[in-house]
Amino acid sequence: MKRPNGELICIDVEAFALGALDPGEAQAFAQHLESGCANCAAALERYGAVVEMLAHAPRPVAVPASVASEVLAKIGGEARPGVEGQRFVRRDERGWVESGFDGIEIRVLSDDREGGRRTFMVRMRDGAGIPRHRHAGFEEIFVLEGHLSLSGVEMHSGDYCRAEGGTIHDIAVSRGGCVFLVNGSTGDRVLANE
């Protein structure tokens, strides 16, 4: 095997140094060393020194579940230990990012790239607007707070809209600001000049 530095050594040298080869492989590699391969002998000496140092490394310490949960909560609301296959996102201020449209922030809650779907929250300031866009797949909007004018329909807290794939939403504007939840397609397209 050729290393990035150009050194030629056998592929088993690391496993041999760690004692990870089965008895037959270990015997075959030992015979290879006895045949006088200087590259493998030098590599084994270097790896052997590292393996020896590993014996003096600190032992892993079990982290209490309460500490692990607290750390996970602080780094972004990912899956919680003990709740397999579930993801929780806390209602704090972390995770909001600029959308690229003035006065609008988004917070992605779920991103299914394979399925082409995304669930996210949108926070709009007073007077902010989302450009006209075409839906690649169906889109669902649920207004959590405030006012949203969507394709000429006035929506308020508790209102819901479903738009089918291929439909167009005209400019969406908020008077007074709003927060809404979106379950939509990742392939939507802004229609600047259509």
Backbone hydrogen bonds, N-H to C=O, Kabsch-Sander energy under -0.5 kcal/mol:
donor,donor_aa,acceptor,acceptor_aa,energy
3,R,1,M,-0.6
3,R,7,E,-3.1
6,G,3,R,-2.4
9,I,1,M,-2.9
9,I,7,E,-0.6
13,V,10,C,-1.3
16,F,12,D,-2.7
17,A,13,V,-2.2
18,L,14,E,-1.9
19,G,15,A,-0.6
19,G,16,F,-0.9
20,A,15,A,-3.1
21,L,15,A,-0.5
26,A,22,D,-2.8
27,Q,23,P,-2.2
28,A,24,G,-2.1
29,F,25,E,-2.4
30,A,26,A,-2.4
31,Q,27,Q,-2.2
32,H,28,A,-1.8
33,L,29,F,-2.3
34,E,30,A,-2.2
35,S,31,Q,-1.3
36,G,33,L,-1.8
37,C,32,H,-0.9
38,A,36,G,-1.0
41,A,37,C,-1.9
42,A,38,A,-2.3
43,A,39,N,-2.4
44,L,40,C,-2.8
45,E,41,A,-1.7
46,R,42,A,-1.9
47,Y,43,A,-2.9
48,G,44,L,-2.7
49,A,45,E,-1.5
50,V,46,R,-1.5
51,V,47,Y,-2.7
52,E,48,G,-2.2
53,M,49,A,-1.7
54,L,50,V,-1.8
55,A,51,V,-1.0
55,A,52,E,-0.5
56,H,53,M,-1.6
57,A,54,L,-1.4
67,V,64,P,-0.6
68,A,64,P,-2.3
69,S,65,A,-2.6
70,E,66,S,-1.8
71,V,67,V,-2.5
72,L,68,A,-2.6
73,A,69,S,-2.3
74,K,70,E,-1.7
75,I,71,V,-1.3
76,G,73,A,-0.8
77,G,72,L,-1.2
78,E,72,L,-0.6
83,V,80,R,-1.8
86,Q,83,V,-1.6
92,D,90,R,-1.5
96,W,93,E,-1.0
97,V,106,I,-2.7
99,S,104,I,-2.3
104,I,101,F,-1.8
105,E,123,R,-2.5
106,I,97,V,-2.6
107,R,121,M,-2.1
109,L,119,T,-2.7
110,S,119,T,-2.2
112,D,117,R,-2.6
113,R,111,D,-1.0
116,G,112,D,-1.1
117,R,112,D,-2.0
118,R,184,G,-2.6
119,T,110,S,-2.6
120,F,182,V,-2.6
121,M,107,R,-2.3
122,V,180,F,-2.9
123,R,105,E,-2.8
124,M,122,V,-0.5
124,M,178,C,-2.6
125,R,103,G,-2.3
127,G,174,S,-3.2
128,A,125,R,-2.2
130,I,172,A,-2.7
133,H,169,H,-2.2
134,R,189,R,-2.7
135,H,167,T,-2.7
139,E,163,A,-3.0
140,E,183,N,-2.4
141,I,161,C,-2.9
142,F,181,L,-2.3
143,V,159,D,-2.6
144,L,179,V,-2.3
145,E,179,V,-2.0
147,H,177,G,-1.6
148,L,155,M,-2.5
149,S,173,V,-3.6
150,L,148,L,-0.7
150,L,153,V,-2.7
151,S,149,S,-0.5
151,S,171,I,-0.5
153,V,150,L,-2.0
154,E,152,G,-0.5
155,M,148,L,-2.9
157,S,146,G,-0.7
158,G,143,V,-3.1
159,D,156,H,-2.7
161,C,141,I,-2.4
163,A,139,E,-3.0
166,G,135,H,-3.8
167,T,164,E,-1.8
169,H,133,H,-2.7
170,D,168,I,-0.6
172,A,130,I,-2.1
173,V,149,S,-2.1
174,S,128,A,-1.6
176,G,174,S,-0.6
178,C,124,M,-2.0
179,V,145,E,-2.4
180,F,122,V,-2.2
181,L,142,F,-2.9
182,V,120,F,-3.3
183,N,140,E,-2.4
184,G,118,R,-2.8
184,G,182,V,-0.5
186,T,116,G,-2.2
188,D,185,S,-0.7
189,R,134,R,-2.2
191,L,132,R,-2.9
192,A,190,V,-0.8
